[in-house]
Amino acid sequence: MKSFYDFNVDSPQERSERNQLYPELAQFHIALREELSEDEYQQFYRAEKENTRQLTHMHQNSNNRWITT
């Protein structure tokens, strides 16, 4: 399953799908965009996307290690 940050925000269809799958997180990001400058929001978004990617990668590696041991 895709994370909130894996969707293409430039695609209206993918953005709509993301917002349906993650309604609370979508509302949070809408509110955050209203409070932060565009640069601040983009920095936050990129950091969260990277954190999500790292956590997913770590989770996959730990699962593989347990399976192969």
C-alpha positions in Angstrom: 0.0 0.0 0.0 1.2 3.5 -0.9 2.1 5.9 1.9 0.6 9.4 1.9 3.9 10.7 0.5 4.1 8.2 -2.4 1.3 9.7 -4.4 2.0 12.2 -7.3 0.5 15.5 -6.0 0.6 16.9 -9.5 -2.0 14.4 -10.6 -5.5 15.3 -9.6 -6.6 11.6 -9.7 -3.7 10.5 -7.4 -4.2 13.4 -5.1 -7.9 12.5 -4.8 -7.1 8.9 -4.1 -4.6 9.9 -1.5 -7.1 12.2 0.2 -9.7 9.4 0.3 -7.2 6.9 1.8 -5.7 9.3 4.3 -8.5 11.9 5.1 -7.1 13.0 8.5 -3.6 13.4 7.2 -4.9 15.3 4.1 -6.8 17.7 6.4 -3.7 18.2 8.5 -1.6 19.1 5.5 -4.3 21.5 4.2 -4.3 23.3 7.6 -0.5 23.2 7.7 -0.2 24.9 4.3 -2.5 27.7 5.5 -0.2 28.3 8.6 3.3 28.0 7.0 5.0 29.8 4.1 5.3 27.7 0.9 9.1 27.2 1.6 8.4 26.0 5.2 5.7 23.7 4.1 7.8 22.2 1.3 10.7 21.6 3.7 8.3 19.9 6.1 6.8 17.8 3.3 10.2 16.7 2.0 11.4 15.8 5.6 8.3 13.8 6.3 8.5 12.0 2.9 12.1 11.1 3.6 11.3 9.9 7.2 8.5 7.7 5.8 10.8 6.2 3.2 13.5 5.5 5.8 11.1 3.9 8.2 9.6 1.7 5.4 13.1 0.7 4.4 14.1 -0.2 8.0 10.9 -2.1 8.5 11.5 -4.1 5.3 15.1 -4.9 6.2 14.2 -6.1 9.7 11.4 -8.3 8.3 13.9 -9.9 5.9 16.5 -10.4 8.6 14.0 -12.3 10.7 12.7 -14.4 7.9 16.2 -15.5 6.7 17.6 -16.2 10.1 
